Amino acid sequence: MKPLQFLLALGLLTAALRPAPAQAQININITPPSWGPPAPAAAQYYYIPDVDGYYDLRAQRYVVLRNGKWIRTSTLAGYNPGNFHPVVVDYVGATPWVLVREHRVKYPKAQKGLPPGQAKKIYGKDKGHYEGPGNGHGHGNGNGKGKSKGKGKD
């Protein structure tokens, strides 16, 4: 019996002295910049129509096209981020610009007098077709109040 008790005691002592397996827990808290909208925890980029570029939330860097190349920079000279209209985009990776054509269409640049995302289209002054303030349909002098294509005489 003594050898059995000795082996049991030795086993318990070995188990008690063995180091616990390492448990690592990594929490990544991404705090959006003060000028940006809230972003889900999994989000990595804003698309910023105002600069036709991106902001990497994790690296806290802008990603913009300069001289034909996409670069990462911490600041954008001549811009006030408080005036940006960023939108969270569903992309995670190192090359957000692969979706820039899609983002340009989906999130056009804001124009004066219109809220963000509301593009104003003018096809040549006094050329006939105009979409914007006014009725948005018709042909005429470019002010949106030209002839209609409704019933009646034209």
N, C-alpha and C positions, 0 to 999 in steps of 0.2 A: 503494500500500500504506500509505503513511503516514496518509492520512485514515482508513483502516479501523482501524489500530492506535490512532489518536487517539480514535475513537468508542468502541472497545472499552474503552480505559483510562478514558474519561470515564464510561461505563456502569458499570464496576466501582466507580469512586470514588463515584458517586452511590448505588449500592446499599449500599456500605459506610457511608456517612454518613447514610443514611435511618434515622430512629428505628424501633425494633422496635415492632410493634403492642402496645398495652397489653393485658395479661392480668390480669384481676382474679379473685381467688379468695376467696370468702367462706366461712369456716367458722363455723357457729353451734354452739357447744357449750352445750347446755342441761343444766345440772346440777340434778337434782331436789332439793327441800328435804330436809333430814335426816330429816324425819318422813314422807316419801313413799316409795312403792315405786319401783324403777327404771322408767324410761319409755323407750320407743323414741325415736330421734332425731326422728322425724316427729311425735311426740305434742305436743299443745299444752295439754290440760286433764286435771286430775283431777276426778272428781265426788266430793264429800265428803258422804256421807249424813248425817253428824252435824250438819251445818249446812244441809243441803239446798241446797248451792251448789257452786261450782266454784273451782278454783285454776288460774290461767293460768301455766303453766310459763315461757313466754317473757317475759311482762311481770312475773312474780313478784307477782301481785296476786290477791286473792280476788274472786270474782264472786258476789254474794249478793243476795237479794231483800229490800229494805227499803222499807216504806211503799208497796208496790205497784210499785216500780221496781227493776230490776236495776242494781246499782252495783258499781264496782270500788274495792277498798280494800286497803291494805297490811297491815292488822291486823284481827283480830276480837276485840273486847273480850269478856272473860268465857270465852274458849275457850283450851284448851291444845292446840296442834297435835299434840303428842306423843300425844294420845289419839284423834286422828282415824283413820278407816279409809278412806283415799282409794283410789279405783280409777281407772286410766287409762281414758279414754273415747276412742272413735274419732271425734273431731270436730276439725276445724281451721277457724277462722273467728273472727268477732267476737261471735257470739250463741249461745253454747253452750246457753242456756236454752230454745232451741227444742226440745231433746230432754229437758227436765227430767221430763216425765211418764213417758217411757220409762225414764229412769234411776232415778226413784223406785220403780218397780215392780221393775226388775232388781236394784237395790242398796238394799234397805230399811235403815232405821236399825237399828243394833245395839241390842239390849235387854239389860238386866242379866242375867247368868247365861247368855247365849247368845253364841256366836261371831258375828262380823260376817257379815251376809248371811242369818242364820237367824232369820226373823221368827217371833214367837210370836203366835198368834191366840187370843183369848178372846172369845167371844160372850156376854157377860153372865154374871156369877157365878151359879152354880146354875141356869142356864137350859138346861143340857143338852148343848150342843155345846162341845167343848174340843179344841184341838190343841196339843200341847206335850209336856212330860215326862210319862211314863206311856205307855200303849199308843197314845194319839193317836186312838183310834177309840171310839165308843160314846156312850151317853147316860146321864145319871145326875146325880150331885151336883157335877159340874164338876172332879173330880179325875182324870179320865181313866180311871177304873176302873168305869164304869157297865156297863149291860147291853150285851151284844154282839149282833150280828145273825148269828151263826154258827148251826150246826146244833144242835138240841136244844131244850129248853124255855126260854121266856123268863120 
